[in-house]
């Protein structure tokens, strides 16, 4: 899929005007389908999704972003499956959001988040492949004077069985491109898949291994200059003044510029020159109202919400308060979850070229359309006078997703506006990245349950208090003031429905928003909510004197898919049989991002608090499995992310500022700490679930429940390092 970003000056200058700069491929700005494209000189596009070249290369266009999760390969498999092409001849390319806009949003959504890359676009990308196949077959049949229905396809070859004639896609592509795109097509039954559903190697792996793959930080354009930025590490602070004269004589420095009202940047020939100068630049700030806020203040504000009378109710069955009050026994526990950072390996960056007529941006983004909106806004130009060229992401995890978090794009454009006609690359330092994130929201949760004399649950009361992501960055998506995203895995129905049926239930949220900006951190609110619920269910099983697996299954009668994945991991791990000496097991499950997942962890804890995670068995039912190998890889990767968060992930606040500024204070798991992961891929069909995020949610509670089995100690506040526990 790689497109070289080291373009020549001639190519660059030719494309940098009003016509725009298109790297790697040109997509015509026609909305008329294949027939209209031929007249515009584009003869190899069959549908918007498929280009067939004379040499039999099949180019599949992918609008969603690839950031290590395998979406690019999976979507290409779906298109190739319906196309019946030769997979060995498949390559991919990104259309731009500007081209998408010009063509009536023919590629639909560019958003890549919420594990929706495949489940949110599988239907129309498959239709794009099926339509292209139909057009290619029709072109061959027309040439032969036969019925298209009498022709078959396989690996890019069209055959007319009765006459024995054959041709290839490349030979009929020109004729096919002149045909109208069919309005309706039949899609294959997944049971007949030969490309989709197979554990094929990822298309982007080789370029990553060879270093050929281009990330935003690698980008080089002719005449490009570099910018380093300084934002005060305190949300709400404003720029008062700076003294550019102190650094203008430093090597390579070209300009010192204000960036909006809260940042200043140095532009220089080389980035290190810019960084050295920004470090030396005298800057004065207005700290704003949050300069004295500490973590303890935030914790107290959130704790107050646990007892607040007003809250948003999202799920209610019967009268849980009355049922609990009348129970033989009441059980209560309070959990807390901290701010956490996305910590992408590639810091935020973007390269912008601005003129009064057009603005173009090159950047890693999870949502090209949102990046285009940010570009147009900052550029002061209509969206049709702008475009965004997506580079491969060195990590996304939600930080490069929703529109409001494209702050790095806006900054790059604002800087470039002060050097018209010159491409400017903005690269944040790690410290800027860590202290100006879009943090996983801070929450606390109080759970109260009633048990009868048989140890059966009579009611469950769940009060969540804390930060709302939507209120922080997308207030327009609130529902009558309520944030539905807060209730992931507690919802009454949908992609994040609770997987238990309790006699009575009440789940609500007391919104308490501190000054740090929240964001969609991989797994979002499922991460802490599944800890709250699954660890508390473990607590209830212990109080009731019942086996944790059997206890859960009693309340899952109406959730067969959840039961299936939970039983699968229990069986595979040997639940009910003795583990190795000193090793203890814990369970967790949930429905998240429309998939059903479960985990069983095997853990040992030494006397000095050293935790060793020996093994995790994980099961995933995502309905359809486009690439089983990639699902397994995503499961393994999600455990790295989830366990890092549980063990070490915490952003603390002092004097309004995030204290953690690099990986020395915000640690992640090392390869030596990684447990053995046994992934069970068990697609049941008939629905499309996500796979990039769901198993993050079960990683922590499965391990936490195993730690309790090992030590008799419940950990309710995170990360574990604060409880005196550490990795082996």
TORVEX-449641 format. One record per atom (N, C-alpha, C): x, y, z. Coordinates in steps of 0.1 Angstrom, whole numbers, plus 5000, padded with zeros to 4 digits. Each point is the difference from the previous one (the first is absolute). Example, Ala and Ser with C-alpha at 12.3 -4.5 7.8 and 13.67 -1.06 7.14 Angstrom:
513249435078
499150125000
500950125000
499650114993
500950115000
499250115008
//
This chain:
500849885000
499250125000
500850135000
501349985001
500850125003
500150094988
499950135002
500250104990
501250095005
500950024992
501250085004
499650145002
500550065011
499750145003
501250094997
501049954995
501250084996
499850044986
499350104997
499750054987
501050104994
500150004987
500950094994
499550155001
500950094999
499550144999
499150034989
500349944988
499250034988
498649945003
499949885005
498749945002
499250085011
500850045010
499450075011
499450144995
500850074993
499550134996
498949994990
500049904992
498949984990
498749985007
500149935011
498749975007
499650095011
500850105004
499850085011
499150124998
499550024988
499150114998
498549965002
499250074993
498649985002
499549864996
500849934992
499649874996
500249905011
500950035009
500249915012
501249914997
500549955011
501149905000
499549875004
500049904991
499649875002
501249915000
500349935010
501149915001
499649864998
500749934990
499949864998
498949964990
498950075000
499049974990
499150124998
499350004989
499050104997
498649944999
499150065007
498649964999
499250114993
499449974989
499350114993
498850055008
499750134998
498950065008
498749994992
499649884997
498849974993
499049935009
498850024999
499049935007
499149914992
500449984987
499249934991
500349854998
500949955008
500349854998
500949984989
500249874996
501049964991
499950074986
498750014995
499850064987
500550155000
499850075010
500450145000
501550015002
500649905006
501450015003
500949984987
499549924991
500749974988
500350134992
498950084999
500250134993
501050095007
500249995013
500950085007
501449955000
500249894992
501449954999
500349895010
499249975009
500249905010
499449874995
500849914995
499449884994
500149885008
500650005011
500349885008
499149985012
499250115004
499149995011
498849934996
499649895006
498849924998
498950065008
500249995013
499150075010
501050095008
499450085009
500850085009
501049925008
499649875003
500849925008
501149924993
499849994987
500949904992
500650074988
501349994999
500750044988
500749874994
499849974988
500749884993
500950064990
501349975001
501050054991
500249904989
500650044988
500249914989
501049885004
500850035010
501049895004
499349905010
498750015002
499249925009
500150035015
500750115003
500050055013
498650055004
499649965012
498750055005
500250095012
499650124998
500250105011
498750025007
500049975013
498850025008
500150125009
499150094998
500050125008
499449985014
500750055010
499549985014
499950145006
498850035005
499850135006
500450005015
499849895006
500349995015
501550005002
500550045012
501450015003
500649875005
501249974996
500849895005
500950065011
500049945011
500950045011
500549885008
500149894993
500549885006
499049895004
498750044997
498949915004
499649904989
500550034988
499749914989
498750034992
499450125002
498850044993
500350004985
501150054996
500450014986
499949874993
500649905006
500049864994
498649945000
499350025012
498749945001
499050054990
500050144998
499150064990
500449964986
501349994997
500449964987
499649854997
500049925011
499549864998
498650004996
499250085006
498550004997
499850044986
500750114996
499850054986
500549894990
501249945003
500649904991
499149884999
499449965011
499149895000
498850014990
499450125001
498950024991
500450024986
501250054998
500650034987
500549874993
500349905008
500649874994
501350034993
500850085006
501350034994
501149915006
501250024994
501249935005
500550085012
500049945012
500550075011
501450044999
500849924993
501450034999
500350134992
499050044993
500150134992
499450125006
499549995013
499350115006
501050095007
499850134998
500650105008
498950105004
500450105008
499050095006
500550144999
499050095001
500350145001
498950085007
500450115006
499050085007
499450114991
498750014998
499550124994
500150125010
499950124996
500050115009
498650055004
499850055012
498750065003
499650114991
500950084994
499650104991
499449944987
500649894995
499549944989
498749935003
499849955012
498849945004
498950115000
500350125005
499050115000
499650044986
501050014991
499850044986
499149894993
500149885004
499349894993
498749965008
499550095008
498749985007
500149905011
501249995006
500349915011
499749854996
500649974989
499849874994
500649895008
501150035008
500649915009
499450005014
499050085002
499350005013
500950045011
500049935011
500750045012
501549975000
500850095004
501549985002
500349975014
499050015009
500349995014
500549865004
501049995008
500649875004
500150015015
499049955007
500050005014
498849925005
499949975013
498949925005
499949864994
501249954995
500149874994
498949984989
499950114992
499050004989
500650004986
501349984999
500650004987
499449914990
499849875005
499449904991
498549995003
499650005012
498649985003
499150124995
500650114999
499350124995
500050024985
500749924993
500150024985
500049884992
499949885006
500149884993
499049994989
498850055002
498949984989
500350084988
500450135001
500250084988
501349974993
501049965008
501349974993
499849864992
499349915006
499749884993
499250024987
499050095001
499250044989
500950064989
501050085004
500950064990
500849894993
500449905007
500749894993
499149924991
498849975005
499149924992
499550084988
499850135001
499750084988
501150004990
501250015004
501150004991
500149864993
499849895007
500049874993
498949994990
498950055003
498849994991
500450084987
500650125002
500350084988
501149944992
501049945006
501049934993
499549884992
499149925006
499449894993
499150054989
499350105002
499150054989
500850054988
501250075003
500850044989
500549884992
500549905007
500449884992
498949934993
498849995006
498949944993
499550084988
500150135001
499650084989
501049984988
501249995003
501049984990
499849864993
499649905008
499849874994
498649984994
499150095003
498649994996
499349885007
500249995013
499449905008
499350065012
499349935008
499450045012
501050015011
500050115008
500950005012
499749895009
498749965001
499749895009
500749874997
500549984988
500649884996
501550005002
500550115006
501450025003
500349985015
501249955002
500549985014
501350085002
500350025012
501350075004
500749925010
501450015000
500849955010
501450064998
500550065011
501450065000
500250094989
499150094997
500250104990
499849954985
499549884998
499849944987
498549984998
499550044988
498649984996
500049894990
499049915003
499949884991
498649984995
499949984987
498749964994
500049854998
499349935009
500149855000
499749934987
498950054993
499549934988
501050014989
500750114998
500950024989
501549975005
500250005013
501449995005
500850124999
499450114996
500850134999
500350065014
501250065001
500450065012
500650144997
499950085010
500750135000
500350045014
500850115001
500450045014
499350145003
500050035012
499550135004
500750124994
501349994999
500850114995
499750024985
499649904993
499750014985
498750074998
499049995009
498750054998
499750125009
501050055007
499850115010
499650124993
500650044988
499650124993
498550004996
499649894995
498649984996
499150005012
500449945011
499249995012
499850145006
501050084999
500050145006
499050094993
499649964988
499050084992
498649965003
499849905008
498649955003
499550075012
498750015001
499450065013
500249905011
500250065012
500149925012
498749955004
499849865001
498749955004
499550055013
498750025000
499450055012
499849895011
499949884996
499849895010
500949884996
500649945010
500849884997
499749905011
500349884997
499949895010
501349985007
500049985013
501249975007
500249865004
501249955001
500249865003
499649975014
499649875002
499749955013
501449985006
500250045013
501349985006
500549865000
499149905000
500449864999
500849974987
499850094990
500749974988
501350084998
500450085010
501250085000
501249924997
500950054992
501349944998
501250095003
499750135000
501050105003
499750065014
498850065001
499550045013
499849885009
500250015013
499949895009
501349925001
501050034992
501349935001
501050085007
501049925007
501050075007
501250054992
499750094990
501050054991
501050105007
501250004994
501050095006
499650154997
500350085009
499750144998
500750074989
499450094993
500650064988
501150105004
500050055012
500950115004
501249955007
500149875003
501149955009
501350024993
500249964988
501350014993
500650145000
499250104997
500550135000
500450055013
499349965011
500450045013
501349935004
500249884996
501249935004
501350064992
499750044988
501150064992
500350145002
499150075007
500150145002
499550094989
499449934990
499450074989
498850085003
499349965010
498750065004
500350145005
499250094996
500150155003
499050045011
500550045011
499250065010
500150164999
499150065008
500050154999
501350065004
500749945009
501350055005
501149994989
499849914990
501049974990
499850104988
498950064999
499750084988
501050114997
500450004987
500950114996
499550064987
499850134999
499550064988
501150114996
500150034987
500950104996
499850145006
501050065005
499950135006
499450005014
499849885006
499349995013
500850065011
499350075009
500650045013
499349935011
500650015012
499549935012
499650095011
499049965008
499550085011
500049915013
500450075010
499849945014
499150105007
499149945009
499050085006
500149995015
499650105007
499950005015
498650055004
499449915007
498750035006
500249985015
499450095008
500249995014
499349875005
500749925008
499449875004
498950025011
499050084996
498950025009
498850044991
499049925000
498850034992
499350125005
499750094990
499450135004
501050115000
501349985000
501050105000
500050084987
500450125000
500050084988
501450074998
500450024988
501350064997
499850155003
501050065008
500050145002
501050074991
501249965000
501050064992
501249914998
500950044990
501349934999
500950094993
501349985002
501050094995
500849934989
499650014988
500649944988
501450044998
500450125004
501350054998
501149925006
499649935011
501049925007
500549874992
499249964990
500349884993
500250014985
499750124995
500050024985
501449984994
501050025008
501449994995
500549855001
499249915006
500549875002
500049934986
500849894998
500249944987
498749954995
499750034987
498949954993
498750065002
499850085011
498850065003
499550104990
498749984996
499450094990
498950095006
499249945008
498950085006
499649955014
499550095008
499349965012
498650055000
499049925001
498750044997
499049955012
499050085002
499049965009
499149904993
499549905007
499149904994
498750005008
499050074994
498850025008
500350095012
499249985011
500250085012
500749925011
500449884997
500649915011
501349934996
500750054990
501249934996
500950094992
501349975000
500950074992
501049904993
500450024988
500849914992
501250074995
501149924998
501250054993
500149924987
500250074989
500249944987
501450014996
500649894996
501450004997
500349904989
501250004995
500449914989
499849865004
500549965012
500049875005
499250005013
499449885003
499249995012
500850025013
501249945001
500750025012
500450155003
500250074989
500350145001
498750075006
498949974995
498750055005
499849975015
500349875003
499849965014
500950075009
501350014996
501050075009
499650145002
499550074990
499650145001
498750015009
499049914998
498850025008
500449975015
500949925003
500549985014
500650125006
500650084991
500750125005
499150134999
498849994995
499150114998
499450055013
500250125003
499250065012
498650014997
499149945008
498650004998
499350035013
498950085000
499250035011
498649954997
499449945011
498749944999
499050055010
498850004996
498950025009
499549865004
500249955012
499749865004
498549975001
499250105001
498649975000
499549955014
498849945000
499449975013
500349875006
500949924994
500249865005
501449975005
500750115003
501449985003
500349945014
499049995008
500249945013
499349875002
499549944989
499249885001
501049885001
499849915009
500849885001
499149884999
500649884999
499349874999
499049985011
500450045012
499249995012
498750084999
500150124994
498850084998
499149944990
500549944989
499249934990
499349885006
500849925008
499449885006
498950045009
500150115008
499050045009
498750044992
500250084989
498950044992
499249884995
500849904995
499349884994
499449925011
500649995012
499449925011
498750075005
499950134999
498850065004
498849964992
500349974987
498949954991
499449865004
500749935007
499549865004
498850025009
499950115007
498850025009
499050104995
500350054988
499150114995
498649954997
499050095003
498749964997
499650004986
500650084992
499750014986
501049924991
499549924991
500949924991
499249964988
500749974990
499349954987
499849855001
498849964999
499749855001
500049944986
500849904998
500149944986
499349865000
500049935011
499449865000
499349985013
498849974999
499249975013
499049894997
500049905009
499149895000
499549995015
498750025001
499350005013
500650105010
499849975013
500450095010
501249945007
501250034996
501249945005
500350045014
499750135004
500350055013
499149925010
498849994997
499149935009
500349855002
500449944988
500349855001
501349985008
501050094999
501249995007
499750025015
499250115003
499750035014
499349885007
499249934993
499349885006
500849874999
501250004996
500849884999
500649955013
500349885001
500649945011
501450065003
500750024989
501450055001
500250114989
500750115004
500450104990
501550004999
500450014988
501550014997
500350124992
501050085004
500350124993
501550014998
500450064989
501450024997
500150134991
501150075002
500350124992
501349994993
500050024987
501249994991
500350144995
501350014995
500450134994
500949974988
500050084990
500849994988
500650134997
501350014997
500750134998
500050054985
500550124999
500350054986
501149914994
499949974987
501149934993
500250064987
501249984995
500550064987
500049904989
499850044988
500049914988
501549954998
500950095002
501549964999
500349944987
499650054989
500349954987
501650024998
500649904994
501450014997
500450114992
499250044990
500250124992
499350125006
500750105004
499450125005
499150074990
499250095004
499150074991
500950084990
499650004988
500750074989
499150034988
500350104993
499350034987
500950094992
499949994987
500650084991
499050084991
500150135000
499050084993
500750094989
499350024989
500350104990
498850094998
500250135002
498950094999
500350114990
499050034992
500050124992
498650065001
499950124995
498750065001
498949934992
500449914991
499049934991
499849865005
501049945007
499849855003
500949975012
499549905008
500849945011
500049854999
501249945002
500249865000
500749965012
499649885006
500649955012
500449854998
501149965005
500449875001
500149965014
499349905005
500049975014
499549855003
500449955011
499449875005
498750045006
498949944996
498750035005
499149885000
499149985010
499149895000
498750044992
499950134997
498850054993
500350114990
500249964988
500450104990
499050114998
498749975002
499050114999
500150105011
500249955012
500250095011
501350084999
501049944995
501350074997
499750114990
499249974989
499750104990
499250115006
499149975008
499250115007
500950095008
501049945008
500950085008
500950084991
500449954988
500950074991
499250124994
498849984996
499250114994
499850115010
499649965012
499850105011
501250085003
501149945001
501350085003
500450084988
499849944988
500550074988
499250124997
498750015004
499150104996
499649994986
499949874995
499649974987
498949904999
499250004989
499049894999
500649874999
499349905005
500549865000
500449954986
499350054990
500449964986
501350064995
500550095008
501350064996
501249945009
499749895007
500949945009
500049854997
501149945005
500049855000
501049955010
499849875003
500949945010
500549874994
501349975001
500649884995
500549925012
499449895002
500249925012
501349924999
500850015010
501249925002
499749885009
500849905000
499749895010
500250055014
499149955009
500050055014
501049925008
500950065007
500849945010
499349995013
498849945000
499149995012
498950104999
498849955003
498850095001
499350005013
499449885003
499449975013
498950105003
499550074991
499050115002
500550145001
501350025002
500650135001
499950084987
500049934989
500050064987
498749984993
498949995008
498749974994
499050114999
499350035010
498950095000
500550144996
499150084994
500450134994
500750095010
499450025012
500650105009
501549975004
500449874999
501449975004
501050014988
499650064989
500950034990
500750145002
500450025013
500650125003
501350024993
500749894998
501350014994
499950044985
498949964994
499750044986
499750154999
499250055009
499750145000
501250095002
500949955010
501250075002
500950014988
500249894994
500849994988
499650104989
498650014998
499550094990
500250155004
499750035013
500250135005
501550054999
500949915002
501450034998
500350024985
499549914992
500350014986
499450134994
498950055005
499450124995
501050125001
500949995009
501050105003
501249994991
500149894992
501049994989
499349954988
499250084993
499249954988
500949944989
499549894995
500749944989
501249915004
500349995013
501149915005
499449895009
500349884997
499649895009
500750005013
499249995011
500550015013
499649875008
501049935005
499749885008
500050035015
498949985006
499950025015
500249865006
500949995010
500249885007
500150035015
499049945008
500050015014
501249925007
500550055011
500849925008
499249905008
500749905005
499249905009
499450085011
500750105006
499550075011
498750084997
500050064988
498850074995
498949904999
500349884994
499049904998
499449955013
500849985010
499549945012
499250115008
500350124999
499450105009
498850074993
499849974987
498950064992
499249894993
499749905007
499249894995
498550025000
499349894997
498649995001
499849885009
499950015013
500349905010
498849915002
500349875003
499049915004
499350065012
498750015001
499350075010
500249945014
500050085010
500149965014
498649975005
499849895007
498749965005
500249925013
498950005008
499849915011
498749934999
499949895006
498749924999
499749935014
498850025004
499549945012
499049894996
500249885003
499149894997
499449955013
498749985001
499349945011
499149894996
500049895006
499249894997
499349945012
498949944998
499349935010
500049854997
500249925010
500049854999
498949945009
499349904995
499049945009
500749895008
499249925007
500549905009
500749884992
499749994987
500749904992
501250064993
500350125003
501250064993
499750054986
498750024997
499650044986
499950155001
500350074989
499950144998
498650044999
499650105009
498650054999
500050144993
501150074999
500150124993
501450055000
500350084990
501350064998
499850154997
500850085008
500050154999
501450044996
500150074989
501350054995
499950154998
500950075007
500150154999
501450034994
500150054988
501250054995
500150155002
501250045004
500250155002
501350034992
500050114993
501250044993
499850064987
501050004992
500150084988
499249944988
499550094992
499349974988
500950034988
500249914991
500850024988
499250104991
498749974998
499350084991
499850145005
499850025012
499950145006
501350084998
501149925000
501350074998
500450044986
499649914990
500550034987
498950004989
498849945003
498949994991
498750035007
499850115006
498850035007
498749984992
500150024987
498849994992
499549864999
500849905004
499549865000
499449955013
499950095010
499449975012
498549984998
499349915007
498649974999
499350065012
499450114998
499350075011
500950025012
501350034997
501050035010
500849875004
499549884996
500649885004
501049954990
501149945005
501049944991
499849854999
499449954989
499849865000
501349914999
501150074996
501249924999
500549965014
499650085010
500449975014
499649865004
498949954994
499349885005
500449874992
501150014993
500549884992
500149885010
499449894995
499949875007
499150005012
499350115002
498850015010
498750034993
500150024987
498850054992
498949895000
498850034998
498949905000
500049924986
500550064990
500149934987
501150074991
500249944989
500950054990
501449945001
501050074994
501349954998
500749985013
499650075011
500649995013
499049965011
499149914997
499049965009
500649915011
499550025012
500449925012
499649854997
500949915004
499849864996
499449925012
499350075009
499349935011
498650045001
499249915005
498650035002
499750005015
499950125007
499850005014
498550035003
499549955011
498650035004
499750155000
500950085006
499850145000
501450064997
500050124994
501250074996
499850154999
501050075004
500050154997
501550044998
500250064988
501350054997
499950154996
500750095007
500050144997
501450065001
500050134995
501350074999
499850145006
500850035010
500250145004
501150064993
499850094991
501050064992
500850105008
501349985000
501050095007
501250024991
500150124994
501050024989
501250095005
501249945003
501150085003
500650074987
501050085002
500550094989
500849924989
500549895003
500849924990
499049964989
500550014987
499249964989
499949854999
498849954999
499849854998
500149964986
500149884997
500049954986
499649855000
499949954987
499649864998
501349925000
500349955012
501249915002
499649864997
500849934993
499749874994
499349915010
498849964997
499149935008
499050085008
500350135000
499150115006
499649965014
498750015003
499549985013
499749865003
500149914990
499949865003
501149955010
501250074999
501149955007
499850005015
499550125006
499850005014
498749945004
499050014991
498749955004
500049855001
500749934992
500149855001
500849975013
501050075003
500749985013
499050015011
499250115000
499150035011
499049885001
499449964989
499049905001
500549865002
501149964993
500549865001
500749985013
500750105005
500649985013
499049995011
499050084999
498950005010
499249874999
499849954988
499349874999
500949895007
501350014999
500949915007
499950025015
499850125005
499850035014
498849935005
498950024992
498749945004
500149855000
500649944990
500249855001
500749965012
501050075004
500849975012
499150015013
499350115001
499150025011
498949895001
499549964988
499049904999
500549865002
501449995000
500649865001
499849924988
499950064988
499849934988
501150014990
500149904991
501150004990
499850124991
501050084997
499850124992
499549984986
500349884994
499549974987
498549975001
499749905008
498649965002
499150125004
500550095009
499350115004
499650094989
501050034991
499750084988
499049944991
500249874997
499149944990
498650005004
499750005013
498650005004
499250134995
500750114999
499450124996
500250034985
500449904992
500350024986
499149914991
498949965005
499149914993
499550064987
499850135000
499550074988
501150054991
501349965003
501150054993
500949894995
499549924990
500749874996
501450034994
500250104993
501350034994
501050035011
499650085010
500850035011
500449875008
499049925002
500249875007
501049924992
499950004987
500949914992
501450045001
500350134999
501450045001
500649995014
499150025010
500549985014
500349855003
499149914995
500249865002
501249954992
500350064988
501149964992
501350035007
500250125006
501250035006
500249915013
498949985007
500149925012
500449864997
499449944989
500349874996
501549994996
500450094991
501450004995
501050015011
499750095010
500950025011
500049895010
499049925000
499949895010
499450055013
499050094999
499350055012
499449885007
500149995013
499549895008
501049895002
501150014994
501149915002
501250085006
500849935008
501150075007
501050064989
500450135003
501050064992
501449965005
501150044994
501349985005
500150055014
500949955008
500250045014
500350155000
499350075008
500250155002
499350084989
499349944991
499450074989
498550005002
499350124998
498650015002
499350064988
498749974999
499350054988
498950105003
499850084990
498950105001
499350014987
498750045000
499150014988
499550144998
499750034988
499250124996
499449984987
498950074997
499450004987
499250134998
499750034987
499150114998
499549994985
499150094997
499650034986
500550144998
500950024990
500550134998
500350024985
499650124994
500250024986
499449904991
498849955005
499249904993
500649865000
501149985007
500649865000
499849955015
500149875000
499949935013
501449945003
500550045012
501449965003
500149955015
501049925003
500249955013
501549975002
500550005012
501449965003
500049935013
501049915001
500449935012
501550025002
500450065011
501450035002
500549905011
501349974998
500749925010
501250085006
500050025013
500850105006
500649945013
501350045003
500649975013
500450135006
500050015013
500550125007
500949965011
501250055000
501049975010
499850085012
500749965011
499950075013
500350155000
500950044990
500450145000
499250084990
498849944996
499150084991
500349994985
500949914996
500349984986
499049914993
499450064990
498949934992
500649944988
499749884998
500349934987
498849954993
499750054988
498949964993
500549894990
499749885003
500549884993
499349984986
498750025000
499249954989
498750075000
499550044988
498650054999
499449934988
498949945003
499249944989
498850094997
499950044987
499050104996
499149944989
498750035001
499149964989
499350124994
499850004987
499450114993
499049954990
498750045001
499049984990
499650134994
500650034988
499750124993
499049984989
499349895001
499049974989
500749944988
500550094991
500849964989
501550025003
500849924995
501550015002
500650024987
500350124996
500650034987
501449954999
500850015010
501449955001
500249945014
499949875002
500149955013
501450025006
501050004992
501450025005
500150155006
499450094993
500150145004
499150025013
498949935001
499250015012
500949955012
500749894998
500849955011
501150105003
500650064990
501050105003
499550125007
498750054997
499450115007
499749965014
499649885003
499849965014
501350015008
501149944994
501350015007
500450145002
499950094990
500350145002
499250075010
498749975000
499150075010
500449965014
500549885003
500449975013
501250085004
500950034991
501250095003
499450135005
499150064992
499550135004
499250005013
499149905001
499249995012
500749975013
501049914999
500849975012
501050115003
500550074990
500850125003
499250105008
498850024996
499150105007
499849955014
499649885002
499749945013
501250015010
501249974995
501249985008
500650145003
500150084990
500850125001
499450134995
498949994992
499550124993
499350105010
500650125002
499450105008
500650134997
499250104997
500450144999
499550075012
500950065008
499650085012
500250154997
499350085008
500050144998
500550075012
500950104998
500650085010
500050154994
499550095008
499950144995
499450014987
498949924998
499350004987
500649934988
501249955002
500849944989
500149855001
500049934989
500349865000
501549985003
500349915010
501349995005
500949914991
499449904994
500749904992
500450064986
501250014997
500450064988
500849924990
500349875003
500749914991
499849865005
500649914993
499849865003
500849955013
500850095005
500749975013
499050015012
499050084998
499050025011
498649954996
499849974987
498849944995
500449874993
500149895008
500649884995
498949914992
500549924992
499249904993
500749865001
499349904998
500549865001
501249984991
501049935005
501149954992
499749864995
500749964990
499849874993
500249895011
500950025009
500349905010
498849975009
499150105001
498849995009
498849944993
500149984987
498849964992
499749855003
498849975004
499649865003
499749934987
500049875001
499549924989
498550024998
499750034987
498650034997
499549894991
498949935003
499349904992
498750064995
500050044988
498850064994
499049904994
498850005004
499049914994
499150094991
500049984987
499250084991
498849914997
498850045004
498949914999
498850084993
500150044988
498950084993
498849924998
498950055005
498749934998
499250054988
500550104993
499350054988
498950095003
499450054989
498750085000
500150145006
501250045005
500150145004
501550044999
500250135001
501450054998
500450085013
500949945007
500650065012
501450064998
500450085009
501450065000
500949915007
501350014997
501049925006
501250085005
500150124997
501250085004
500050045015
498850015006
499950055014
499449915010
499049914996
499249935011
500949935010
501049924996
500749925010
500950095009
500350124997
500650095010
499250005013
498750004999
499150025011
500149885010
500349884995
500049885008
501449975005
501050064995
501449975004
500250035015
499650125004
500350045014
499149925010
498749994999
499249935010
500349865001
500449934989
500449865002
501249995008
501050084998
501250005008
499750045015
499250105001
499750055014
499349895008
499149934993
499349895007
500949895004
501049974991
501049905003
500950055012
500450135000
500750055011
499349985014
498750025000
499249985012
500149855004
499849914990
500149865003
501349965006
501150074995
501349975005
500350065014
499450125003
500450075012
498950035010
498849994995
498850045009
499950155001
500750074992
500050155000
499350054988
499050095002
499350064989
500650144997
500450024988
500550124995
498950084993
499750115006
498850084994
500550144995
501250035002
500550134995
501249974991
500250084989
501049964990
500850124997
501349974995
500649874996
500549925012
500349874997
500549915011
501250045006
500950084994
501250045006
499850085013
498850075001
499750075012
499649915011
499749884997
499749905011
501249925004
501250034996
501249935003
500249884992
499349994988
500249884991
500850054988
500849914995
500850034988
500249884992
500450024987
500349884992
501349945004
500049874997
501249925003
501250044991
//
